[in-house]
Amino acid sequence: MNSGGQIGPCNGVYLLDIAGTLSADGVPSGTTVHLQGWYRDPPAPKQTSLTNAQVITAP
């Protein structure tokens, strides 16, 4: 999945339907879910990185 960002300003965006994914995977409503994204960034020194972690409640 490409974020569509430009080199330099780092302005890419990912939009994911987390609620739909959780529902399709059978996660019950009200369940606490811990999420974190791992992404590739070839121009960066380490070439990969992690997003900030998020905790959500399944809808």
C-alpha positions as CSV (number, residue, x, y, z in Angstrom):
1,M,0.0,0.0,0.0
2,N,1.5,3.4,-1.0
3,S,0.9,6.3,1.3
4,G,1.1,8.8,-1.6
5,G,3.6,11.0,0.3
6,Q,6.5,13.0,-1.1
7,I,10.1,12.6,-0.2
8,G,11.1,15.4,2.2
9,P,7.8,16.7,3.7
10,C,6.8,13.1,4.7
11,N,3.1,13.9,4.1
12,G,1.8,10.5,3.2
13,V,-1.4,9.1,4.7
14,Y,-2.9,5.7,5.2
15,L,-6.7,5.3,5.7
16,L,-7.8,1.9,6.9
17,D,-11.3,0.6,7.8
18,I,-10.2,-0.8,11.2
19,A,-13.9,-1.3,12.3
20,G,-14.7,-3.3,9.2
21,T,-11.5,-5.4,9.6
22,L,-12.2,-6.1,13.3
23,S,-15.8,-7.1,12.5
24,A,-14.8,-9.4,9.6
25,D,-12.2,-11.0,11.9
26,G,-14.9,-11.7,14.5
27,V,-13.5,-9.4,17.2
28,P,-16.4,-8.8,19.6
29,S,-17.7,-5.3,20.2
30,G,-16.2,-3.7,23.3
31,T,-12.9,-5.6,23.0
32,T,-9.7,-3.5,23.7
33,V,-7.4,-3.7,20.7
34,H,-3.8,-2.6,20.6
35,L,-2.5,-1.3,17.2
36,Q,0.7,-0.2,15.7
37,G,1.8,0.2,12.1
38,W,5.1,-1.0,10.6
39,Y,6.1,0.8,7.4
40,R,9.0,0.9,4.9
41,D,10.8,4.2,4.2
42,P,13.7,3.5,1.9
43,P,15.3,7.0,2.1
44,A,15.4,6.9,5.9
45,P,18.6,5.6,7.6
46,K,16.9,2.5,9.1
47,Q,14.5,2.1,6.1
48,T,11.6,0.9,8.3
49,S,9.9,2.4,11.3
50,L,6.8,2.0,13.6
51,T,3.9,4.4,14.1
52,N,2.9,5.5,17.6
53,A,0.9,2.8,19.3
54,Q,-2.9,3.2,19.6
55,V,-5.4,1.5,21.9
56,I,-9.0,1.4,20.7
57,T,-12.2,-0.3,21.7
58,A,-13.8,-2.4,18.9
59,P,-17.2,-0.9,17.8
